[in-house]
């Protein structure tokens, strides 16, 4: 866990801008009294926002739309990974039946 000043230095982000992202709930650090405390996941989120703002030049209005969509994509990826792990534990006949059902669905869709 790291503090606000370290995140600012590490990500080369402006303090006012970072606090704005926190206020908009784009980044959700923990609190230790009055101080913000960032996990590595929080720092990765700050880095993502910085990349989107600097490299892709997404403005804040668009970012308010893009971030929730990215969150949905990441959530779906986690769900698919858990589903894949659960399928891997099924007996082979059940996995074969599932593969066939998926092929059939793809042909029909």
N, C-alpha and C positions, 0 to 999 in steps of 0.2 A: 504494500500500500504506500502510495506516495502523495505528497501534498500539492496544492495548487501551483506554487512557485516552480516546483520541479516539472510539472506537466507543461507549464508555460515555456520553460527553458528547453525541455526535451522536444516538444512539438513546434516550437517557434510560433506560438500563437499569442495574440494580444490578450491581456488580462480581461479587458472589457468585453471583448468578443467571446471569450471562453465563459465568462460569468453569464453572458446573454444566452449561450447555448444551454447552460445549466438551468437558467430560469425558464427556458422554452421546453425543458425536459428532453432535450436531444442527447444530453449526457447526464447520467444519474449517479454521481459519486455519493459515497456515504458521508456522514457528518461525524466529526469528533469535536463536540462542543460547537464552536462557531466556525471551525475550519473544515474545508472539504478534504476528503480522503478518497483517492482514486485507486481502483484495482487495475490490473493489467488490461482487463476487458474495457474499462472506462477509457484508459489511455488509447487503446486500439480504436475506440469509437471517436475520440478526439482526432486521431490521425486520419481516420476515414473522412471525417467532416473537413479537415484541412485539405486533404487530397481533392475532394469534390469541389471545394471552394476555389482552390488555387489552380489545380491541373485541369479540371473539367469546366471551371468557371461557372458553377451553378450558383445562382443568387439565393438569398435567404428565403424568398417566397417559394422558389422551386424546391429548395432543400426541405422545406416543411412537407412537401409531397413525396419527395424521393426517399427520405429516411424511413417513414413508415412502410413504404413498399419494400425497401431493402430488409427491414425487420421481418416482414412477412416472408420474404424469400429465405432468409436465414432460418426462420422458424420452420418452414416447410422442409428445408434440408435436414434439420435435426429430426423432424418427424419421420422423414423417409429413411434416414440412417437407423433410427430405432426400429422401424418396420422391417428393414432389411435384416437387421440382427435377429429379430423375432422369427422371420421366415427361415433364416439359416438354422434355427433350432428345430424346425419341423422335420418329421420323417420324410425321406425322399419321395414316397408316393404322394404325399400332400404337396410338396414343392413342385412335382411334375404336374399335378392337377392345376395348381395355381399358374404355372407357366403356360399351360394350354389355355386356360381361361383368359389370360392376358393377351395371348396371340389372337384368340378369337375376337376379343374386344377391339384390338387394333385393326383387324380386318374389317370389322363392322363400322368402326368409327372413322 
